[in-house]
Amino acid sequence: MKTHTQLSRAALAAALIGFTQLASAHAIPKIHQPGPGAKVSAPSEAEIEFTEELEPTFSSMYVITEKGTQVNAQKSTIDSDDKKHMRVSLPPLQPGVYTVQWKAFAADGHCTQDHYNFTVK
């Protein structure tokens, strides 16, 4: 006969396993180029490698200045050979702080979005 403590532990373990499976279905950045907080020479593009394949139609990435002006003239793209890789081409950037805003729709329909800053020296 199981005790109340054993049942509680079993329920907690089942919940944690379910949460882990749910969380792994979201596209989360693994590698950023340039990275969050990086101080770099003007990059020609911004790139993010995600944990899940992305749906190109609904995924996007923008780079904006401190004043909120978008600097990338072209839309971001998903690599056709690696659907976990999103990039956007950048014009020559002046020194300053830039924000990368991204939205990633995983192929299974889950959406994540966030932003981070990098500095051009």
SERO-4910 file (N, C-alpha, C, O; in steps of 0.05 Angstrom, whole numbers):
BEGIN
 pado doro    nc1    nc2    nc3   cac1   cac2   cac3    cc1    cc2    cc3    oc1    oc2    oc3
  Met    A     17    -23      0      0      0      0     18     25      0     37     27     16
  Lys    A     12     44    -18     28     68    -20     19     88      1     -5     91      7
  Thr    A     39    103     11     32    124     30     25    149     16     29    152     -9
  His    A     15    168     30      7    194     19     32    208      7     30    220    -14
  Thr    A     55    206     21     80    218     11     89    205    -15     97    220    -33
  Gln    A     87    179    -17     95    166    -42     76    174    -65     86    178    -87
  Leu    A     51    177    -60     32    185    -81     38    214    -89     37    220   -113
  Ser    A     44    231    -70     51    259    -76     76    261    -93     77    276   -113
  Arg    A     96    244    -86    121    244   -102    115    234   -130    127    245   -150
  Ala    A     99    214   -133     93    203   -160     78    224   -176     83    227   -200
  Ala    A     59    238   -164     44    259   -178     63    282   -187     61    292   -209
  Leu    A     82    289   -169    101    310   -176    119    302   -199    124    317   -217
  Ala    A    128    277   -198    145    267   -220    131    267   -246    142    275   -267
  Ala    A    106    258   -246     90    258   -271     85    286   -281     87    291   -306
  Ala    A     81    305   -263     77    333   -272    102    344   -284    101    358   -304
  Leu    A    125    338   -272    151    348   -282    157    336   -309    167    351   -327
  Ile    A    151    311   -313    156    298   -339    138    312   -360    147    317   -382
  Gly    A    113    316   -354     94    329   -372    103    357   -379    102    366   -402
  Phe    A    113    372   -359    122    400   -363    147    400   -381    149    416   -399
  Thr    A    165    381   -377    190    379   -393    182    373   -422    194    385   -440
  Gln    A    164    356   -427    155    350   -454    142    373   -467    146    379   -490
  Leu    A    126    388   -452    112    412   -462    132    433   -469    131    446   -490
  Ala    A    152    438   -451    171    459   -455    189    454   -478    198    472   -492
  Ser    A    195    429   -484    213    422   -506    201    427   -533    215    426   -553
  Ala    A    175    431   -534    161    435   -559    164    464   -569    156    470   -592
  His    A    174    482   -553    177    510   -560    205    515   -573    225    503   -565
  Ala    A    205    532   -593    231    539   -606    244    560   -589    235    583   -586
  Ile    A    267    552   -578    282    570   -560    310    574   -572    322    555   -582
  Pro    A    320    599   -572    347    604   -583    369    588   -569    370    586   -544
  Lys    A    386    575   -585    410    561   -575    435    579   -578    451    582   -560
  Ile    A    437    591   -602    460    607   -609    451    633   -622    434    632   -640
  His    A    462    655   -613    456    682   -624    482    692   -636    503    688   -625
  Gln    A    479    706   -659    503    718   -671    495    745   -682    479    745   -702
  Pro    A    502    768   -673    518    771   -648    501    764   -624    476    764   -625
  Gly    A    515    757   -603    501    748   -579    491    770   -561    498    793   -564
  Pro    A    473    763   -543    462    783   -524    485    796   -508    502    782   -497
  Gly    A    485    822   -508    506    837   -493    532    839   -507    551    851   -496
  Ala    A    535    827   -531    560    828   -545    568    856   -554    551    873   -560
  Lys    A    594    861   -555    605    886   -566    621    878   -590    642    865   -588
  Val    A    611    886   -614    623    876   -639    628    898   -659    617    920   -656
  Ser    A    644    892   -679    646    909   -703    619    905   -718    606    885   -713
  Ala    A    613    923   -735    587    922   -749    583    895   -763    597    889   -782
  Pro    A    564    879   -754    559    853   -768    543    857   -793    528    877   -796
  Ser    A    546    839   -812    531    841   -837    504    827   -835    487    830   -853
  Glu    A    500    811   -814    474    798   -809    472    790   -780    491    789   -765
  Ala    A    447    785   -772    441    774   -745    430    747   -750    414    742   -769
  Glu    A    438    728   -733    429    700   -737    421    688   -710    433    694   -689
  Ile    A    402    670   -710    394    655   -686    390    626   -695    375    620   -714
  Glu    A    402    608   -680    397    579   -683    378    570   -661    384    575   -637
  Phe    A    356    558   -668    335    550   -649    336    520   -643    349    505   -657
  Thr    A    322    513   -622    321    484   -614    301    468   -630    303    443   -630
  Glu    A    283    481   -644    262    468   -660    261    479   -688    270    502   -692
  Glu    A    251    464   -707    247    474   -734    226    496   -733    206    495   -718
  Leu    A    229    516   -750    211    539   -751    193    538   -776    200    527   -796
  Glu    A    170    551   -773    152    555   -795    158    582   -807    153    603   -794
  Pro    A    170    583   -831    180    608   -843    158    630   -846    164    653   -843
  Thr    A    134    622   -852    113    642   -857    107    659   -833    101    683   -836
  Phe    A    110    648   -809    102    662   -785    125    670   -767    120    682   -746
  Ser    A    149    663   -774    173    670   -758    186    695   -769    186    699   -794
  Ser    A    197    712   -752    210    737   -762    231    747   -742    231    740   -719
  Met    A    248    764   -753    269    776   -737    274    804   -748    276    808   -773
  Tyr    A    276    824   -730    281    852   -737    303    862   -720    307    854   -697
  Val    A    318    881   -731    339    894   -715    332    924   -715    327    936   -736
  Ile    A    331    936   -691    323    964   -689    344    980   -673    359    968   -657
  Thr    A    345   1006   -678    363   1024   -664    351   1030   -636    329   1022   -629
  Glu    A    367   1045   -620    358   1054   -594    333   1072   -596    317   1073   -577
  Lys    A    329   1085   -619    306   1103   -623    282   1087   -634    261   1099   -638
  Gly    A    286   1062   -639    263   1045   -649    261   1043   -679    241   1034   -689
  Thr    A    281   1053   -694    281   1052   -723    291   1024   -732    313   1015   -724
  Gln    A    276   1011   -749    284    985   -760    307    990   -780    305   1007   -797
  Val    A    329    974   -777    351    978   -795    352    958   -817    364    963   -838
  Asn    A    340    935   -814    341    915   -836    319    921   -856    295    924   -849
  Ala    A    327    924   -882    308    930   -903    295    905   -913    273    905   -923
  Gln    A    309    883   -912    299    857   -921    286    841   -899    293    845   -875
  Lys    A    268    824   -906    255    806   -886    276    785   -877    294    778   -892
  Ser    A    271    775   -854    288    753   -844    281    727   -860    259    725   -871
  Thr    A    299    708   -860    295    683   -874    301    659   -856    317    662   -837
  Ile    A    289    637   -863    295    611   -850    311    595   -870    303    593   -893
  Asp    A    333    584   -861    351    568   -879    336    544   -889    325    529   -873
  Ser    A    335    540   -915    320    518   -927    332    491   -920    319    471   -920
  Asp    A    359    491   -914    372    466   -907    373    460   -877    378    438   -868
  Asp    A    367    481   -861    367    479   -832    345    496   -822    349    520   -816
  Lys    A    321    486   -819    297    501   -812    298    511   -783    278    522   -773
  Lys    A    320    506   -768    323    516   -741    339    543   -742    343    555   -721
  His    A    348    551   -765    366    574   -768    352    598   -782    343    596   -805
  Met    A    350    620   -767    337    645   -778    359    666   -779    376    668   -761
  Arg    A    358    682   -800    378    704   -804    364    728   -817    344    725   -830
  Val    A    377    751   -814    369    775   -827    394    790   -835    412    794   -819
  Ser    A    394    800   -860    417    816   -870    415    844   -859    393    855   -855
  Leu    A    438    856   -853    439    883   -842    456    901   -860    475    893   -872
  Pro    A    448    927   -861    465    947   -875    488    953   -856    490    944   -834
  Pro    A    508    969   -866    529    978   -848    517    993   -824    502   1012   -828
  Leu    A    524    984   -800    513    996   -776    533   1016   -763    557   1011   -763
  Gln    A    522   1038   -754    538   1058   -739    542   1048   -711    526   1032   -701
  Pro    A    562   1058   -697    565   1051   -669    540   1058   -652    527   1078   -657
  Gly    A    533   1040   -634    509   1044   -617    498   1017   -608    509    996   -614
  Val    A    476   1019   -594    462    995   -584    439    988   -602    424   1006   -611
  Tyr    A    437    963   -609    416    953   -627    401    930   -612    412    916   -596
  Thr    A    376    928   -619    359    907   -608    350    888   -629    341    897   -651
  Val    A    353    863   -624    343    842   -642    317    832   -630    316    822   -608
  Gln    A    295    836   -645    269    826   -637    262    802   -654    265    803   -679
  Trp    A    254    780   -642    248    756   -657    222    743   -648    214    745   -625
  Lys    A    209    730   -667    185    714   -662    190    688   -676    195    688   -700
  Ala    A    187    666   -662    192    639   -674    167    622   -671    158    616   -648
  Phe    A    156    614   -693    134    594   -693    147    567   -699    157    563   -721
  Ala    A    145    549   -680    156    522   -684    138    508   -704    115    515   -707
  Ala    A    149    488   -718    134    473   -738    109    460   -725     90    455   -740
  Asp    A    110    455   -699     86    443   -686     66    464   -677     46    457   -664
  Gly    A     70    490   -683     51    510   -677     55    527   -652     41    546   -648
  His    A     75    520   -636     80    536   -612     96    561   -619    113    561   -637
  Cys    A     89    584   -607    102    609   -613    118    619   -589    108    618   -566
  Thr    A    142    629   -593    158    642   -573    168    668   -585    171    671   -610
  Gln    A    173    688   -568    184    713   -578    200    726   -555    194    722   -532
  Asp    A    219    742   -563    236    756   -543    253    777   -558    249    781   -582
  His    A    271    789   -544    290    808   -556    315    809   -539    315    799   -516
  Tyr    A    336    819   -551    361    823   -536    377    845   -550    372    852   -573
  Asn    A    397    856   -536    413    878   -546    442    869   -552    452    851   -539
  Phe    A    454    883   -571    482    881   -576    492    909   -582    476    926   -589
  Thr    A    518    913   -579    530    940   -584    550    938   -607    567    920   -608
  Val    A    548    957   -625    568    960   -646    588    981   -636    580   1004   -629
  Lys    A    614    973   -636    635    991   -626    642   1012   -647    659   1029   -642
***
